[in-house]
């Protein structure tokens, strides 16, 4: 742990990041690393409610300005995403937190139930944008986690199981993804997702969202593949990184994950905040089946992938199909899922095999048929 620079907040909203070298830079707003680390989504909305009176910020995250974000990060930002901290207060809070004892395995069921109930009672409000309820914690056996939860035997708990399967299927196909594990208590189902920005108890890894990078450099926020190509043009991603993003996009199409906003894709960074590659995949699941406003559950329709943003890239679709086909077959056989979800999963496995077939290398059977005399 070391101090790497200072952020100077300027009149008019700009910032000067002094890194005592050529990497020092002026920004018109918050530096991208701060914009990324500031509270957002479900957890951010809950944080805003909890800290509002303590640090004098609005209770609704939608009303936060850059001043409010900076105030939070410099006073209560001891455990934000990534490897950076800002301000003496946040640093002191981090040092104090090192004395905390992780949740022991024997206590996980009880503590998770308590945290889920407390999180539900605090509420995140509409600013959470329908995101899955969650909390963060540290356990003795699995380390730092993001824990999503839902009522058992619900569409939302089905989706937590599917997220576990989606991430493990990516890993099995050679695409780095966050490790996840689903289990059920009496009232809630819990999905533990490893925080890949943490190493052991106190180590950290740098990361930054595609949104924070794109807002600063490009201002587009269009598609993941287009973003990856822009990053490659700027020397921020190599060819392998671009292909990784393309595979994640193709996989998302094949599993019905249309929720590809720019906070669901991130790059890992070095100790000075420079991108060094694509992060492990996270928040990867069939969002087409996610409940919408008012808790309405969409019809379980067969997935219909689009090919517009990727074209006929055989290597991309081959790897994505391997992962997606395994995902749907695993879901069809998984007895933790409802009967209706297992049924549609089987139909999806068949459907994507048919629709992607022209983009895949010929199998031995098809080559044999092609060579057969007529």
C-alpha positions in Angstrom: 0.0 0.0 0.0 1.4 3.4 -1.0 0.4 6.9 -2.0 0.6 7.3 -5.7 -0.6 10.9 -6.2 -3.0 13.6 -5.3 -6.4 14.7 -6.7 -6.8 18.5 -6.7 -10.4 19.7 -7.0 -10.6 22.9 -9.0 -13.2 25.6 -9.2 -15.7 24.9 -11.9 -15.7 21.1 -11.4 -12.4 20.1 -13.0 -9.7 18.0 -11.3 -5.9 17.9 -11.6 -4.5 14.5 -10.8 -0.9 15.0 -9.8 1.1 11.7 -10.1 4.5 13.5 -9.9 5.4 12.6 -13.5 4.2 12.4 -17.1 1.0 10.6 -16.2 -0.4 13.7 -14.3 -3.5 14.9 -16.1 -6.4 17.4 -16.0 -10.0 16.2 -16.2 -13.1 18.3 -16.8 -14.9 16.3 -14.1 -13.9 13.5 -11.7 -11.0 11.3 -12.9 -12.4 8.1 -14.5 -11.1 6.0 -11.6 -13.2 8.1 -9.2 -16.2 8.1 -11.4 -16.0 4.3 -11.6 -15.5 3.8 -7.8 -18.4 6.1 -6.8 -21.6 4.4 -5.6 -23.9 3.1 -8.4 -26.6 0.6 -9.0 -28.4 -1.3 -6.3 -25.5 -1.1 -3.8 -25.0 2.6 -4.5 -28.6 3.5 -4.0 -28.5 1.7 -0.6 -25.3 3.4 0.4 -26.8 6.8 -0.4 -29.6 6.1 2.0 -27.3 4.9 4.7 -24.7 7.7 4.6 -26.9 10.6 3.7 -27.2 12.1 7.2 -23.6 11.2 8.3 -21.8 13.1 5.5 -24.5 15.5 4.3 -25.4 14.1 0.9 -28.8 13.5 -0.7 -30.5 10.2 0.3 -31.4 9.5 -3.3 -28.4 8.5 -5.5 -30.1 10.2 -8.5 -29.5 13.5 -6.8 -25.8 13.1 -6.3 -23.4 15.5 -8.1 -19.7 15.0 -8.6 -19.2 16.9 -5.3 -21.3 14.4 -3.4 -19.4 11.5 -5.1 -16.0 13.0 -4.2 -17.2 13.6 -0.6 -18.2 10.0 -0.2 -15.0 8.6 -1.7 -12.8 10.9 0.4 -14.5 10.0 3.7 -16.2 6.6 3.4 -14.5 5.0 0.4 -12.5 2.3 2.2 -14.0 -0.6 0.4 -15.0 0.7 -3.1 -14.4 -1.4 -6.2 -10.8 -1.5 -7.6 -7.5 -0.9 -5.8 -7.6 2.9 -5.1 -8.6 4.9 -2.1 -9.0 8.6 -1.7 -8.5 10.7 1.4 -7.2 10.3 4.9 -10.5 9.4 6.3 -11.1 6.5 3.9 -7.5 5.3 4.5 -8.0 5.4 8.3 -11.3 3.5 7.9 -9.5 0.8 5.8 -6.8 0.4 8.4 -9.4 0.0 11.2 -11.3 -2.6 9.1 -8.2 -4.8 9.0 -9.1 -5.8 12.6 -12.5 -7.1 11.5 -13.1 -10.9 11.7 -14.4 -12.6 8.5 -17.7 -14.5 8.7 -17.1 -18.0 9.8 -18.5 -20.9 7.7 -20.8 -22.0 10.6 -22.4 -18.6 10.7 -22.9 -17.9 7.0 -26.6 -19.0 6.9 -27.5 -16.9 9.9 -25.5 -13.8 8.9 -26.6 -13.9 5.3 -30.2 -14.1 6.4 -29.7 -11.1 8.7 -27.9 -9.1 6.0 -30.5 -9.9 3.4 -33.3 -8.8 5.8 -31.5 -5.6 6.7 -30.8 -4.8 3.0 -34.4 -5.4 2.1 -35.6 -3.2 4.9 -33.3 -0.3 4.0 -34.4 -0.6 0.4 -32.7 0.9 -2.6 -35.7 2.6 -4.2 -36.4 3.0 -7.9 -32.9 4.4 -8.5 -31.6 0.9 -8.4 -33.0 0.3 -11.8 -34.4 -3.1 -11.1 -31.0 -4.6 -10.2 -30.7 -7.7 -8.1 -30.6 -7.1 -4.4 -27.1 -7.7 -3.0 -24.6 -7.0 -0.3 -20.9 -7.4 0.1 -19.0 -9.3 2.8 -15.9 -11.2 3.7 -16.0 -14.9 4.6 -13.3 -17.1 6.2 -13.3 -19.7 3.4 -14.1 -17.7 0.2 -12.8 -14.3 1.0 -14.4 -11.1 -0.3 -17.8 -11.6 -2.0 -20.7 -9.9 -3.6 -23.7 -11.8 -2.5 -27.0 -11.6 -4.5 -30.2 -12.9 -3.0 -33.8 -13.6 -3.9 -36.8 -15.4 -2.4 -36.5 -19.1 -2.9 -38.7 -20.7 -5.6 -39.1 -17.5 -7.5 -38.1 -16.4 -11.0 -35.3 -14.3 -9.4 -33.9 -17.3 -7.6 -34.0 -19.2 -10.9 -31.9 -16.4 -12.4 -29.3 -16.6 -9.6 -28.8 -20.3 -10.4 -28.6 -19.4 -14.1 -25.9 -16.8 -13.4 -23.8 -19.5 -11.5 -24.2 -21.8 -14.6 -23.5 -19.0 -17.1 -20.2 -18.0 -15.4 -19.0 -21.6 -14.9 -19.8 -22.4 -18.5 -17.7 -19.5 -19.7 -14.8 -20.7 -17.5 -15.1 -24.2 -18.9 -14.8 -22.8 -22.4 -11.6 -21.0 -21.5 -13.0 -17.5 -20.9 -12.1 -16.0 -17.6 -15.1 -15.4 -15.4 -15.9 -14.7 -11.8 -16.4 -17.8 -9.6 -19.9 -18.1 -8.2 -21.8 -20.5 -6.0 -25.5 -20.7 -5.3 -27.1 -22.1 -2.2 -30.5 -21.8 -0.4 -31.5 -20.9 3.1 -35.0 -21.2 4.6 -36.2 -17.9 3.0 -33.6 -16.7 0.5 -31.4 -18.2 -2.2 -27.9 -16.7 -2.2 -25.4 -16.4 -5.0 -21.8 -15.8 -3.8 -19.7 -14.1 -6.4 -16.0 -13.8 -5.8 -14.6 -10.3 -6.0 -11.8 -10.5 -8.4 -10.6 -7.0 -7.4 -9.5 -8.5 -4.1 -6.5 -10.7 -3.3 -6.6 -12.5 0.0 -7.7 -10.6 3.0 -6.2 -7.2 2.3 -4.8 -7.2 -1.3 -6.5 -5.4 -4.1 -6.5 -5.4 -7.9 -7.2 -2.4 -10.0 -10.1 -2.2 -12.4 -12.3 0.3 -14.2 -15.6 0.0 -16.0 -15.9 0.4 -19.7 -18.4 3.3 -19.0 -15.8 5.3 -17.1 -13.2 4.9 -19.9 -15.7 5.5 -22.7 -17.1 8.6 -21.0 -13.6 10.1 -20.7 -12.1 9.2 -24.0 -14.9 8.5 -26.5 -18.4 9.6 -25.3 -20.1 6.8 -27.3 -21.5 4.0 -25.1 -22.7 2.1 -28.1 -21.7 -1.5 -28.2 -19.1 -3.6 -26.4 -17.3 -4.7 -29.7 -17.2 -1.1 -30.9 -15.7 0.0 -27.6 -13.1 -2.7 -27.7 -12.0 -1.6 -31.2 -11.7 2.0 -30.0 -9.6 0.9 -27.0 -7.4 -1.1 -29.4 -6.9 2.0 -31.6 -5.8 3.9 -28.5 -3.4 1.1 -27.4 -5.5 0.2 -24.4 -6.4 -3.4 -25.5 -4.5 -5.9 -27.6 -6.1 -8.3 -30.2 -6.7 -10.9 -27.5 -8.6 -8.4 -25.4 -10.7 -7.4 -28.4 -11.6 -11.0 -29.1 -12.5 -11.6 -25.5 -15.0 -8.8 -25.6 -16.4 -10.2 -28.9 -16.8 -13.6 -27.3 -18.6 -12.1 -24.3 -20.9 -10.3 -26.7 -21.7 -13.4 -28.8 -22.2 -15.5 -25.6 -24.6 -12.9 -24.3 -26.6 -13.1 -27.5 -26.8 -16.9 -27.2 -28.0 -16.9 -23.6 -30.4 -14.0 -23.9 -28.4 -11.4 -22.0 -29.4 -8.1 -23.4 -28.2 -6.2 -20.4 -24.8 -5.2 -21.9 -24.5 -1.7 -20.5 -21.1 -0.2 -20.0 -20.9 -1.0 -16.3 -21.2 -4.7 -17.0 -17.8 -4.7 -18.8 -14.5 -3.7 -17.1 -10.8 -3.6 -17.7 -8.2 -4.5 -15.2 -5.6 -1.8 -14.4 -2.0 -1.6 -13.1 -0.9 0.2 -10.0 -1.1 3.6 -11.8 -4.6 3.0 -13.3 -3.5 2.0 -16.8 -5.6 -0.7 -18.5 -3.9 -4.1 -18.8 -6.6 -6.3 -20.1 -10.3 -7.3 -19.9 -11.6 -8.3 -16.5 -13.2 -11.6 -15.7 -16.8 -11.8 -16.9 -19.5 -10.9 -14.4 -23.3 -10.1 -14.3 -23.7 -12.7 -17.1 -27.2 -14.3 -17.2 -30.4 -14.5 -19.3 -31.8 -11.1 -18.5 -34.5 -11.6 -21.0 -36.3 -13.7 -18.3 -35.8 -11.1 -15.5 -38.9 -9.7 -13.8 -39.7 -6.2 -15.0 -41.4 -3.2 -13.2 -44.0 -4.3 -10.7 -42.5 -7.8 -10.5 -44.0 -8.9 -13.8 -42.3 -12.1 -15.1 -41.7 -12.1 -18.9 -42.9 -15.1 -20.9 -40.2 -17.8 -21.2 -39.6 -17.4 -24.9 -36.9 -19.1 -27.0 -33.7 -17.0 -27.3 -33.3 -15.2 -30.6 -29.7 -14.0 -31.0 -28.7 -11.1 -33.2 -25.6 -11.2 -35.3 -25.5 -7.6 -36.3 -22.6 -6.3 -34.2 -20.2 -9.2 -34.8 -20.7 -10.7 -38.2 -19.5 -14.1 -39.3 -16.4 -14.4 -37.1 -16.0 -18.2 -36.8 -13.5 -18.3 -34.0 -15.7 -15.9 -31.9 -18.9 -17.8 -32.4 -17.3 -21.2 -32.0 -16.0 -20.4 -28.5 -19.2 -18.6 -27.5 -21.4 -21.4 -28.8 -19.4 -24.0 -26.9 -20.0 -22.1 -23.7 -23.6 -21.2 -24.4 -24.7 -24.7 -25.5 -23.1 -26.2 -22.4 -24.9 -23.6 -20.3 -28.3 -24.4 -21.7 -27.8 -28.1 -21.4 -26.6 -27.7 -17.8 -29.6 -25.6 -17.0 -32.0 -28.2 -18.5 -30.5 -30.8 -16.2 -30.3 -28.7 -13.0 -33.0 -29.7 -10.5 -32.5 -26.4 -8.6 -34.4 -24.7 -11.4 -38.1 -24.6 -11.9 -39.6 -27.1 -14.3 -40.6 -24.3 -16.7 -37.1 -22.9 -16.7 -35.5 -26.3 -17.3 -37.9 -26.9 -20.2 -37.1 -23.6 -22.0 -33.4 -24.2 -21.4 -33.6 -27.5 -23.4 -35.4 -25.7 -26.2 -32.8 -23.0 -26.2 -30.0 -25.5 -26.5 -31.6 -26.9 -29.6 -32.4 -23.4 -31.0 -29.0 -22.0 -30.8 -27.4 -25.1 -32.2 -29.6 -24.6 -35.3 -29.1 -20.9 -35.7 -25.4 -20.8 -35.2 -24.6 -23.9 -37.3 -23.6 -22.0 -40.4 -21.0 -20.1 -38.4 -19.3 -23.1 -36.9 -16.5 -25.3 -38.4 -17.9 -28.4 -40.1 -17.9 -31.5 -37.8 -16.3 -34.8 -38.8 -19.8 -36.1 -39.7 -20.5 -33.2 -42.1 -17.0 -33.5 -43.7 -17.7 -37.2 -44.2 -21.0 -36.5 -45.8 -19.4 -33.9 -48.1 -16.8 -36.5 -49.3 -19.3 -39.2 -49.8 -19.7 -40.2 -53.5 -23.1 -39.5 -55.0 
